[in-house]
Amino acid sequence: MKNKKDLLFLRQLGNYFDTFLPEIRQVKEKTVASYADSFAIFFQFLYESKGLQHDRVTYAQLTPALFDEFLLWMKNERGYSAASIRNRMAAISSFLKYASRREMRAVSAYTNADTAELPDLNRTEFPYFTTEEMGILLALPDPDKYLGDRDLVLLSLLYEAGARAQEICDLCVGNIRFGKPTKVKLRGKKGKVREIAISDDVSDLLRYHLKQQWLNGAESKPLPLFSSQTNEHMTTACIRSIVAKYVNMAKEAHPKLFLEKSYSPHSFRHSKAVHMVEAGVNLIYIRNYLGHKSVSSTEIYARVGQNAVNKALTERKIPKLTAAAPKAKTNPCALPDFINRARK
């Protein structure tokens, strides 16, 4: 029978996945599954390289040398990208930070993981947010705080519509047509107008905004949808300031994410386009959505989006239909039940 001290790591990891993430932090299921995938990969490394099953791992074994080996293993044995390696280590560091606040023996392990030399990212041609980063960013505005409700609606619409900052500034109440779906009329470069269908969630946010700002029934008046802090017409400088405020908050709360040196309101537009490519949306539709004159202007997102597609094909559990050469039978790497549950 194992000593309780030997099972401390596994017991705390189980509490982290079963209670802390879903109930206390209320992390979304997809994020929990991503964290679980990271630990499944880590346990596979420990099994293949050290002969360690998950129930024999202790905090004392999580040394700088071990994390260095893990980083090299992910790069050389698994062929993971720099971004993927950083994400896997971020998940492990997040747990160890949690554990270090509850157990002194976890403090060194957390320090070792948090200070590991991570690979540099290849910068993209433009700064954009991953879907995880965008989810974090849009959850930051607090409607109960001053101007928080305005910021919540503005940032959500900025992303949802793939709009330019100036297009948001020029929006009037009459440019919204509620329905199934709700549509927003944007006036782009050279006065070119396009109508964008938005989700029910963002439509509800717009209804909420109109009610809060006493703008219901003002559809026939040229009233701006958003106003500045001084109740004047919104400017692009004001939107840049709002974006910078929440990006700085996000960087402080998530130092291993939001790694581009600078983001702008246009990063929301870039992000929407990349996420549409990742979802398999046709470039012609994306061109129309963004209001580009030519599809050649939209092709840049296809190149960036394809990186995420390649990552999904190599890392996610997608069935392989081609036969592989049989390998010598070995004992499989067992995973804790709570990891298997979280990955489903």
N, C-alpha and C positions, 0 to 999 in steps of 0.2 A: 504493500500500500504506500502511495506516495505521500511525502510530507506536505502539509498544507502550504508551507512556504514555497515549495516547488511549483505549486499550482496557482500561485498568486497572479502571475502574468495572465494566464488563461482565464481566471475568474474575473479579473478586472476587465479584460477584453470582452468577455461575455456581458458584463453589466453595461459596458460602453455601447454595445450594439443592441442589446435587448431593452435597455431603459434610458440611458443618457441621450443617445442620438434621436430616437423616435419620440420619447415622452418629454424629456426636459428641454432639449434643444429644438424639438419638433422639426427635425431635418426631413426633407422630402425622401420618399422611398428610392427614387433614382440615385440620389446622392449617397444614401446608405448603401445601396447596391454597389456603387462605384468604390466606396471605401472597403466594402467586403471583398471586391475583386482584387484590390491592392493587397489585402492581407492573404488572400488565396495565392497570389503570386509570391509574396514574401515567404509563406509557408512552403511553397514548392521549391524555392531557392534553398531554404534551410534543409529540406529533405534531400534534395539532389546534391548539395555541396557539403553538408555537414552531417547527413544521416539523422537529422533531428525531426521527430514528429512534433505536431503542435503542442501536445500535452507535456513536452519535456523542455519547453522554452522558458528561460528565466531572464529577468532584467539584466543580470550580471553578464549574460552572453552577448548583449547588444552593445558591442564595443565599436569604436571608430573603424577598426580594421574590418569588422563584419559588414558594416554599412558600405565601406569602400568596395568590398567584394560583391555585395548586392548590386551596387550601381554598375559595376563592370559586367556582372552576369546579365542584368537587364539589357545592357547595350550590346554585348557580344553574343550571348546565347539566345536572347529573345528578339534582338533587333529593334528594340523600342526607340521611339524618337526622344529627343531631349525633353519635349513638352510632356510626353507620357511618363518618362522617368521622374520628372519633377512632381507630377501629379501623384504618382505612387508614393513617393517619399513624403509628400505633404499629408497624405492620409495617415501614414504611420506616425509622423511627427504630431499630428493632431491628437491621436490616441495617447501617445506618450506624454504630451502636455497635460491631458486630462489625468493620466495616472500619476504624474509627478506631483500633482496637487493633493493626492490622497495617500501616496506611499513614497517614503524617502528613497527606497531602493530604485525607484523609477526615475529619479532626478538625473542621474548620470546618463541613463539610456536616452532620455529626452534631449539632453545637451548634445549627445553624440549624433543623434539623428538630425537635430536642427542645425548643426554646424557642418554637416557632411558637404563635401565639395560637389555641388550639382552641376551638370553640363549646361553650358550657355545655350540659350534659345537662338535659333535663326530668325531674325526679325522679318516680319512680313513687309509687304510693300506699303501697307497702311495699317494703322492701329485699329483693332476691333476687339470686341469682347466675345469670349466663348459663351455658350449657352449658360454654363454654370455662373460665370461672372455677371452676365446680364441679369440672371435671376436674383443674384445677391444685390446688385445695384438698384433694381426696381423695387426691392423690398425695404430699402433704407429710409425713404421719406416717411415721416411720422405725421399722419393727418391731425393728430392732437396738438402738434406744435405749430408755432407761427409760420404760415406759408407752406407748411408741410403737405397740406391737402392739394394746394396748387401744384407743387413740385411733383407729387405722386402722379397726378393726371398728366402733366406736361411731359415728364420723362417717358411715361408709358405710351403716350401718343407719338412722341418723337421716334421711338423704336418701332411701334406697331405699324406706323404709316411709312417708315423708311424716309422720313421727311428731312429736308434741309432746314437749318435753323431759321432762315428767312421765311420759309414757307409757314413755319409755326407762328412766327411773328405776324404774318399777314392774315392768319386765319380769323374769320369773323364767325359769330354765332350762326349766321345764316348759311355758312358753308357746311354745316352738319345736317345730314338727312337721316333721321332715325328710322329704322326699319329692320327687316330681316333679309340681308344684313344691313347694318348701319354703314353709311358711306360718308366720307369726308372729301370735300373738294379742295385741292391744293393748286396754288398758282405758282408755277416754277419759273425757270429761266426764260427770258423773252416773252413772258406772259402766257406761256403754254400751260393749259389747265388739264389736270387729270383727276379722276375720281377714284378713291381708294376704299375698298371694303375693309372694315375692321372687325375684330372679334367682338363677341357679346360682352366679354369682360371689360374691354376698353370702352365699349359703348355705355356700359353701366357707370364706368368712371366719369365719362363725359356728362351723363345725366346728373350724377352727383355734383359735379363741378358747376353746372348751370344752376342747380338749386342753391348751392352754397353761395354763389356769387349773385343771386337774384337776377339771373339772366333768362329764366324761363319766359317764353312768349316774346323774346326779342329777336326772333328770326328775321324779321323784316327790317331791322335796324343795323347799320354798319358798325356794330359794337365788336371790339376785339375779343376773342375768346380768352386770351390770357393778358394779364396786366402785370406791370412791374411792381416792386415793393412800394413805390410812391404813387401807385394807381395810374401810371401813365402807360402808353403803348409799349408793349414788350419789344426789346431790341435784341439783336444777336449777341451783343456783349453781355446782356443779362442772362441769356441762355447759357453762354459759355461759363459764366460765373456759377450758375446752378449746377451744371455738369461737373465743373471742377470741385465744387463743394462735396458732392456725393462720391466722386471718384477718390478724393483724398480720404474720406471716411472709409471707403471700401478697402483702399490700400492699407490703411492702418489696422483694420480688423482682419484682413487676409493678406499678410505680407508675402505669401508664396503664390498669390494670384495677382492679376492686374499688373503684369510685368513690363508693359510698354512704358517708355519714359513719359509720354504725354498722350492724353486722349482729348477729344474735342466733341462738340455736338455731332459732327459728321461721323464720328466713330459709331454712333447709334445706327446711322444709315448704312455704313459698311457692314456692321454686325447683322442687320436684318437681311442684307443681300447674301452674306456668307451662310447664314443659317437656312435661308431658302434653298441655296445650292445643296447644302448638306441634306436637306429634306427631299431632294430629288425634283425640285421645281424647275421647269423648263426655262432656259435663259431668255427666251423671247418674252415670257410672262414677267420675268424679273425686270427686263428692260422696260416694259410698259409700266410696271409697278413703280420703278424709280424715276420714270420720266426721261430716260436716256434717249437721245436722238438715234443712236446706232447701237446695235448689239455688241459691236467691238468694244464699247465703253464698259459693257457688262462682263466681258470675258475674263477680266482680272479676278472677279470673284470666283469664277469656276476653277481657276488655278489654285486659289487658296482653299476653297471648299473641298477640292479633291484630296488635299492632304488629310482632312478629317475623315473623308470617305475611306481612304487607304488605311487610316488608323483603325476605323471601325471594322474593316474587313480582316485585319490582322490580329486584333485584340479581343473583339467581342465573340460571343459564342455563336458563330454562324456556321451552319453545317457545311462540311466539305464533301463534295460528291465524288471526287476522284479517289481511287484506292491508293493507300500508302503502303510502303514496304513494311512487313511485320517486324516488330522489335522484340528483343528478348524480354521475357516476362519478368517483371519486378514487382515488389510490393508497392501499391499505389500510395501517393501522398494523401493521407487522411486529412480531412478538414473538420473543424468544430461544427456542431449542429447549427449554432447561431450564425456562423458564416454562410453555410449552405442556405439557411432560411433567408438571410438578407440579400443573397444574390438572385433569388427567384424573381 
